[in-house]
Structure formats: structure tokens, C-alpha cells
Amino acid sequence: MLRGVLIAGALSLAPFGAYAQGSISVEKLSFDVRGAFEKGAAVSGDLRIPQSTQARLPAVLILHSSPGFDGRGAFYAEALNLAGIASVEIDYLRGKGMPATPRHNLPHVYETLRTLASHPRIDPARIGVLGFSWGGILSILAASEELTKHHTGGNPRFAAHLGIYPICWIHQSVAAGKSKDFQASVYRQVTGKPVHILAGDKDGYDDPDSCQKFVAELPAQVRPHFSLTVYPGATFGWDSRFSSASYDAGANKRKGGIVNVVADPELANRSREFAVAYFVKTLSADLR
């Protein structure tokens, strides 16, 4: 076992079960994105704020995968809200599809962080980010000190990061200085906030051990901030609503191939429980 890496780890749901809240207020968010690569870039989403006696609550930004809103974000948001954590799943692709590089969507991510940090009901020091696939790539990249300083000057910054099947070979290539989109310096210094990856060893986009290699090859001063859970036998998108098999040019580390998605409700519940427990812990959420 790698130091700082948890393989097939789990966190108990018990500590926050008592904090389940009642009603949820929903606020529509819509704002322009500063520093975006495309003209007229904007973001929209529903900010869900649980009823609470606290003046300011922790929050989690949810980043969907390339298909957009498909129910996965709502599945996790519901559990986060029941634990007393506010959430917002943003529409950042707005029907345009994935850009050439994740770099193009980082302004959307950081603009949302700034918006949440300025909200009167959100604690700016306790904002986490969770993403699936393309959104997972963004959620991990946002742990970079270099990228955070570039987009926000270093303040605000995310308090915790969770990437769900975030296509680890891409991060591995960045860390190794082999990416055409990012310098190797991106992962040479991080914000110091916790980063966790949930992955399956049957992911059609990655090698079975891509995530392990990525974490193991991080600089020694960075590695302790990263941890990893690998679900044996899990495919890409295990928390999808439906199973599927389709050809994708980005599969098999961009060599192309069939990507199998085996929807696994039991595993989906496990990963959702892990996600909520992770954010309760990392955001120090005393939600009573």
C-alpha cells in the first residue's frame, strides 16, 4: 500500500446521520465567467441550501461529466443536503460539448467558487468540489496551487476535492510533463487541501492501475495530500442510471475502443456514502 493512498477504503455514514435536515431552499444562480476562453461564457445552476441554525454552511460544487445533467449529480446532492451541506451542480458546458482541453473549463469552476464564497449563507472557507469524469478531471486540477493562484490569486480556494473516475492517465501525463495542455509544474505544488479519487479497475478509459501510478508518481511533498479508493471490478460510470457499451475515441488512453458502463446500484450507494462522509470530515461540518 502506498503511503497516503487508501485502496478500497471506506468512511462510515454514521457520524452525520443525526444531522439530517428538513426543508431545502433552492436559489437560481446564473452569472458570466470572467477570463473564459469563449465569448459569452456563463454558468447556471440551482444552489440548494438545507435548513440550518448556522448562519453559514459548508457547500459542495458538483461538476457533471460530458453528457451534462444526467441524474448522477442530483443523486449525490440529495445525500449531501440531508447531511446539512449545501450544493450546486452547475451547467458549465451549456450544450456545447467538451472543449479541446479541460483548461477551457477551469474559469467556469473558479468563477463558481468565487460566487459561492461571496454568498451570505455559504462559509467561504468550507467549499468542496466533486466531479464525475470530465468534471472529475477539473476537480483534481483545481487542487493545483499554480492554477488556483492564476484564477483567484490564491483566495478563495477549495477546501476539499473529490474526483470520481477522473481519467487518471491524463493527470499522470500532466505530472510527468507529457501533457500538451498543462505544464508539469501544475502538480509540483498543491493548495494543501485534501484530494481523494474514487476509481474502478475496469475503467475503459484508464489502465487498471492508472490512478495508483498517478498518485505514486506525484512529488514527495505533494503525495501526502492525495488519497485513493479503487473499487475492484467497477467500470467507468458505476453510478450511472443505465448500463451501456459504446465506442469512444478517447477510450483506452485515447487509442479508441469500447467503454463498458455497468450500472451498479449497490456500489453507487457506497460511493455516495463515501462522498458525503468525506465532505463532512474535510469541511469540518458541525451541522447541528
Beta strands, then each sheet from edge to edge (+ up, - down):
strand 1: 24-32
strand 2: 42-50
strand 3: 57-63
strand 4: 86-91
strand 5: 122-132
strand 6: 160-164
strand 7: 195-202
strand 8: 226-235
strand 9: 244-248
strand 10: 257-261
sheet 1: 1+ 2- 4+ 3+ 5+ 6+ 7+ 8+
sheet 2: 9+ 10-
end
